[in-house]
Amino acid sequence: QVQLVESGGGLVEPGGSLRLSCAASSSIVTFYRMAWYRQGPGKQRDLVAMLTNSGSTSYADSVKGRFTISRDNARNTLYLQMNSLKPEDTAVYYCTANEVLTSYWGQGTQVTVSS
């Protein structure tokens, strides 16, 4: 029902920045939580950052201080600003939105950090 489309991924050098976007097909104000996950090569999908409907944020220790999650309700879009990128940040990044009984996932966008 709800579609999420990630964009903004690409190749960036270590220390660089990238901004990911997640555009939803409908209003995001009813989701109690939205979040970014990532899955590196041969790894499990891990939570990177999350944002509650009330505006509270939470980050994985590995990205704390470097990444910032935000949203624009008017544009039905979730963002992930990534700074000081490291090679270990290389992964497919997924956007998710959570209702009480249902979760929605995007197809992911590839982020590659390499020199």
KEGUKE-892336 format. One record per residue (C-alpha): x, y, z. Coordinates in nm, 2 decimals. Layout:
BEGIN
x,y,z
X,Y,Z .
...
END
This chain:
BEGIN
x,y,z
0.00,0.00,0.00 .
0.26,0.25,0.11 .
0.56,0.28,-0.12 .
0.90,0.41,-0.01 .
1.16,0.51,-0.26 .
1.52,0.58,-0.16 .
1.76,0.80,-0.35 .
2.09,0.98,-0.31 .
2.33,0.69,-0.29 .
2.65,0.67,-0.49 .
3.02,0.66,-0.47 .
3.20,0.89,-0.23 .
3.56,0.92,-0.10 .
3.63,0.86,0.27 .
3.56,1.18,0.47 .
3.30,1.29,0.22 .
2.93,1.35,0.27 .
2.61,1.22,0.12 .
2.24,1.28,0.17 .
1.99,1.01,0.13 .
1.62,1.07,0.07 .
1.32,0.84,0.12 .
1.01,0.96,-0.05 .
0.68,0.81,0.07 .
0.37,0.77,-0.15 .
0.14,0.90,0.12 .
0.15,1.11,0.44 .
0.42,1.01,0.69 .
0.26,1.18,0.99 .
0.08,0.87,1.10 .
0.39,0.65,1.13 .
0.50,0.62,1.48 .
0.86,0.55,1.37 .
1.07,0.59,1.06 .
1.42,0.46,1.03 .
1.72,0.39,0.82 .
1.88,0.05,0.81 .
2.19,-0.07,0.62 .
2.33,-0.40,0.50 .
2.69,-0.43,0.41 .
2.84,-0.71,0.20 .
2.80,-1.04,0.39 .
2.64,-0.87,0.69 .
2.31,-0.86,0.85 .
2.08,-0.56,0.82 .
2.14,-0.32,1.10 .
1.96,-0.02,1.24 .
2.14,0.30,1.16 .
1.91,0.57,1.28 .
1.55,0.61,1.38 .
1.31,0.90,1.42 .
0.98,0.88,1.62 .
0.66,1.07,1.53 .
0.73,1.29,1.83 .
1.07,1.39,1.69 .
1.30,1.17,1.91 .
1.61,1.04,1.74 .
1.83,0.75,1.80 .
2.16,0.64,1.63 .
2.38,0.34,1.62 .
2.71,0.40,1.80 .
2.90,0.35,1.48 .
2.74,0.66,1.32 .
2.67,0.88,1.62 .
2.80,1.23,1.56 .
2.83,1.17,1.19 .
2.48,1.09,1.06 .
2.16,1.29,1.11 .
1.81,1.17,1.05 .
1.53,1.41,0.98 .
1.20,1.44,0.80 .
0.99,1.68,0.61 .
0.62,1.60,0.67 .
0.51,1.84,0.40 .
0.71,1.65,0.14 .
0.65,1.31,0.29 .
1.02,1.25,0.29 .
1.27,1.11,0.53 .
1.64,1.21,0.51 .
1.97,1.08,0.63 .
2.26,1.32,0.62 .
2.59,1.13,0.63 .
2.91,1.31,0.70 .
3.27,1.20,0.76 .
3.20,0.88,0.57 .
3.42,0.58,0.62 .
3.47,0.27,0.41 .
3.28,0.06,0.67 .
2.97,0.27,0.59 .
2.96,0.10,0.25 .
2.62,-0.07,0.23 .
2.28,-0.08,0.08 .
2.07,0.17,0.28 .
1.70,0.10,0.34 .
1.42,0.33,0.45 .
1.15,0.19,0.67 .
0.82,0.32,0.81 .
0.63,0.17,1.09 .
0.27,0.16,1.18 .
0.15,-0.03,1.48 .
0.08,-0.35,1.29 .
0.26,-0.29,0.96 .
0.60,-0.20,0.84 .
0.71,-0.08,0.50 .
1.04,-0.10,0.33 .
1.20,0.07,0.03 .
1.42,-0.11,-0.22 .
1.74,0.04,-0.10 .
2.01,0.27,-0.23 .
2.38,0.17,-0.26 .
2.64,0.38,-0.08 .
3.00,0.30,-0.15 .
3.28,0.48,0.03 .
3.61,0.42,-0.13 .
3.93,0.60,-0.24 .
END
